[in-house]
Amino acid sequence: YEMGIEIGTPITWNTGPVELANNFIATAAADDRAGLAAIITVAKNLKDKPIPATVYYVGTVEEEIGLRGASVALYDLDVDMAVAVDTCPSGYQPDVNPVDIVYEVGKGPALQVAEMSATTRVSSRVARDWISSTAEKHGLPYQRGIMYGGTDASAMQQTREGIPAVPFSIPRRYSHSPVELLSLDDLYNLTEILTRGLSELDKGFNFLRV
């Protein structure tokens, strides 16, 4: 404490974003500033478009220490379907076997079929199919796989009577370091898929809870 720092004092890396070749960027806290940037962009894209649904854009807290914010937010909102926009680890780097982590930076956002951490959560087939069909309809790239880890989607699925949820993430390298690296193209494609999916949402869309 002689330096004025107590146990529990919040700290952060004193680094800024660095633009790299191939439309990559390296920065601290890309997880989950990138997710916030994505949902803000989607909200701006849809600002003046009529949508046959109410869309909530939620920035949650404490995902890393128990998914606490998502549980509270989704209980209060009581929605029909949820998308956890996050970042996820990628393979294809020296210390990671691509067999263990299949996602690759620059190949499109990651649509996660299941999350495997302390427990395994399989994402909603309805939500998953909605995203994949939108991407394929418009020729937008995405990746499909299983994530070793977790997102707010796990908490969403256990809120109220169970909310259909799917993690949709931006792949990144060097997790939780001051130089998390991601592709701005992946971020753009994620926002485009969600923007188009929501703007084309059918009024009779079936939110079957599976």
C-alpha positions as CSV (number, residue, x, y, z in Angstrom):
1,Y,0.0,0.0,0.0
2,E,3.0,2.3,0.2
3,M,2.5,3.1,-3.5
4,G,-1.1,3.9,-2.9
5,I,-2.4,0.7,-4.5
6,E,-4.7,-1.5,-2.4
7,I,-5.7,-5.1,-3.0
8,G,-8.8,-4.8,-5.3
9,T,-7.8,-1.6,-7.0
10,P,-8.9,-1.7,-10.6
11,I,-6.0,-1.3,-13.1
12,T,-5.8,-1.5,-16.9
13,W,-3.1,-1.6,-19.6
14,N,-2.0,1.9,-20.7
15,T,-2.1,1.0,-24.4
16,G,-4.0,2.3,-27.4
17,P,-5.1,0.6,-30.6
18,V,-2.6,-0.2,-33.4
19,E,-3.8,-0.5,-37.0
20,L,-2.1,-3.3,-38.8
21,A,-2.0,-4.7,-42.4
22,N,-4.9,-6.6,-43.9
23,N,-7.4,-4.5,-41.9
24,F,-6.3,-6.0,-38.6
25,I,-6.2,-4.1,-35.4
26,A,-4.4,-4.9,-32.1
27,T,-5.7,-3.3,-28.8
28,A,-6.3,-3.9,-25.2
29,A,-9.8,-5.0,-24.2
30,A,-10.9,-5.9,-27.7
31,D,-12.9,-8.5,-25.6
32,D,-15.4,-6.9,-25.5
33,R,-15.0,-3.4,-26.9
34,A,-15.4,-5.1,-30.3
35,G,-18.8,-6.5,-29.3
36,L,-20.0,-3.1,-28.1
37,A,-18.8,-1.5,-31.3
38,A,-20.8,-4.2,-33.2
39,I,-24.1,-3.7,-31.4
40,I,-23.8,0.1,-31.6
41,T,-23.2,-0.2,-35.3
42,V,-26.3,-2.5,-35.7
43,A,-28.4,0.0,-33.7
44,K,-27.3,2.8,-36.0
45,N,-27.9,0.8,-39.1
46,L,-31.5,0.0,-38.0
47,K,-32.3,3.4,-36.5
48,D,-34.8,4.4,-39.2
49,K,-35.9,0.9,-40.4
50,P,-39.3,-0.6,-39.5
51,I,-38.8,-3.9,-37.7
52,P,-41.7,-6.2,-36.6
53,A,-40.1,-6.7,-33.2
54,T,-38.6,-4.8,-30.3
55,V,-34.8,-5.0,-30.3
56,Y,-32.9,-4.4,-27.1
57,Y,-29.1,-3.6,-27.3
58,V,-27.5,-4.5,-23.9
59,G,-24.0,-4.0,-22.7
60,T,-23.5,-6.4,-19.8
61,V,-21.0,-6.4,-17.0
62,E,-19.0,-9.2,-15.2
63,E,-19.2,-11.8,-18.0
64,E,-15.7,-12.9,-17.0
65,I,-16.6,-13.6,-13.4
66,G,-19.9,-15.4,-13.6
67,L,-22.0,-14.0,-16.4
68,R,-23.8,-11.9,-13.8
69,G,-24.9,-8.9,-15.9
70,A,-26.6,-11.0,-18.6
71,S,-28.6,-13.0,-16.0
72,V,-30.0,-9.8,-14.5
73,A,-30.6,-7.9,-17.8
74,L,-32.3,-10.8,-19.5
75,Y,-34.5,-11.6,-16.5
76,D,-35.7,-8.0,-16.5
77,L,-36.3,-7.8,-20.3
78,D,-38.0,-11.2,-20.8
79,V,-37.1,-11.5,-24.6
80,D,-38.0,-14.2,-27.1
81,M,-34.5,-14.7,-28.4
82,A,-31.0,-13.4,-27.6
83,V,-27.7,-13.1,-29.4
84,A,-24.5,-12.9,-27.3
85,V,-22.2,-10.7,-29.4
86,D,-18.7,-11.3,-28.1
87,T,-15.2,-12.2,-29.2
88,C,-13.7,-15.7,-29.1
89,P,-10.2,-17.3,-29.2
90,S,-8.8,-18.3,-32.5
91,G,-6.4,-20.9,-33.7
92,Y,-3.7,-20.6,-36.3
93,Q,-1.2,-19.0,-34.0
94,P,2.1,-20.5,-32.6
95,D,0.8,-21.5,-29.2
96,V,-2.6,-22.8,-30.3
97,N,-3.4,-26.0,-32.2
98,P,-6.1,-25.3,-34.9
99,V,-7.6,-28.7,-34.1
100,D,-8.4,-27.4,-30.7
101,I,-9.7,-24.0,-31.8
102,V,-11.1,-24.0,-35.3
103,Y,-11.8,-20.3,-35.7
104,E,-9.5,-18.1,-37.8
105,V,-9.1,-14.3,-37.7
106,G,-10.2,-12.8,-41.0
107,K,-12.4,-15.7,-42.1
108,G,-15.7,-14.3,-40.8
109,P,-17.5,-14.1,-37.5
110,A,-17.9,-17.2,-35.4
111,L,-21.3,-18.9,-35.0
112,Q,-21.0,-21.2,-32.0
113,V,-22.9,-24.4,-32.0
114,A,-21.9,-25.1,-28.4
115,E,-19.8,-23.8,-25.6
116,M,-17.7,-26.0,-23.4
117,S,-16.5,-24.7,-20.1
118,A,-17.5,-26.0,-16.6
119,T,-20.7,-27.2,-18.3
120,T,-21.6,-27.6,-21.9
121,R,-24.3,-25.4,-23.5
122,V,-25.7,-26.1,-27.0
123,S,-26.9,-22.9,-28.6
124,S,-30.5,-22.5,-29.9
125,R,-31.0,-24.1,-33.3
126,V,-33.6,-21.5,-34.2
127,A,-31.3,-18.6,-33.5
128,R,-28.4,-20.4,-35.1
129,D,-30.3,-21.1,-38.3
130,W,-31.6,-17.5,-38.5
131,I,-28.0,-16.2,-38.5
132,S,-26.6,-18.8,-40.9
133,S,-29.4,-18.5,-43.4
134,T,-29.1,-14.7,-43.4
135,A,-25.3,-14.9,-44.0
136,E,-25.7,-17.5,-46.8
137,K,-28.5,-15.5,-48.4
138,H,-26.3,-12.4,-48.7
139,G,-23.0,-14.1,-49.3
140,L,-21.5,-13.0,-46.1
141,P,-18.7,-15.1,-44.6
142,Y,-19.0,-16.8,-41.2
143,Q,-17.5,-19.7,-39.4
144,R,-19.2,-22.5,-37.5
145,G,-17.8,-24.5,-34.6
146,I,-17.6,-25.3,-30.9
147,M,-16.0,-22.9,-28.4
148,Y,-13.9,-24.0,-25.5
149,G,-15.0,-21.3,-23.0
150,G,-18.2,-19.5,-22.5
151,T,-20.2,-16.3,-23.2
152,D,-23.3,-14.6,-21.8
153,A,-25.4,-17.0,-24.0
154,S,-25.0,-19.7,-21.3
155,A,-26.6,-17.4,-18.7
156,M,-29.3,-16.3,-21.1
157,Q,-30.4,-19.9,-21.7
158,Q,-31.0,-20.4,-18.0
159,T,-32.9,-17.1,-17.4
160,R,-36.6,-17.2,-16.8
161,E,-38.1,-20.3,-18.5
162,G,-35.1,-20.5,-20.8
163,I,-34.3,-17.9,-23.6
164,P,-33.2,-19.2,-27.0
165,A,-29.7,-17.9,-27.3
166,V,-26.7,-18.1,-29.5
167,P,-23.1,-16.8,-29.2
168,F,-22.0,-14.9,-32.3
169,S,-18.4,-13.8,-31.9
170,I,-15.5,-12.0,-33.5
171,P,-12.4,-14.2,-33.5
172,R,-9.3,-12.8,-31.9
173,R,-5.7,-13.8,-31.0
174,Y,-3.8,-13.3,-27.8
175,S,-6.7,-13.5,-25.4
176,H,-6.8,-11.1,-22.5
177,S,-3.5,-9.4,-23.4
178,P,-2.8,-5.7,-24.1
179,V,-2.6,-6.6,-27.8
180,E,-5.7,-8.6,-28.6
181,L,-5.8,-8.9,-32.4
182,L,-8.9,-9.1,-34.6
183,S,-10.0,-8.3,-38.1
184,L,-12.2,-5.3,-38.8
185,D,-13.6,-7.3,-41.7
186,D,-14.9,-9.9,-39.3
187,L,-16.5,-7.2,-37.2
188,Y,-18.1,-5.6,-40.2
189,N,-19.5,-8.9,-41.5
190,L,-21.0,-9.6,-38.1
191,T,-22.8,-6.3,-38.0
192,E,-24.0,-6.8,-41.6
193,I,-25.4,-10.2,-40.8
194,L,-27.3,-9.0,-37.8
195,T,-28.5,-5.8,-39.5
196,R,-29.8,-7.7,-42.5
197,G,-31.3,-10.5,-40.3
198,L,-33.2,-8.1,-38.1
199,S,-34.3,-5.8,-41.0
200,E,-35.7,-8.8,-42.9
201,L,-37.3,-10.5,-39.8
202,D,-40.7,-11.9,-40.7
203,K,-43.5,-10.8,-38.5
204,G,-44.5,-14.5,-38.1
205,F,-41.0,-15.6,-37.1
206,N,-41.3,-18.7,-34.8
207,F,-39.2,-18.3,-31.7
208,L,-39.7,-21.9,-30.8
209,R,-37.6,-22.5,-27.7
210,V,-35.2,-25.2,-28.8
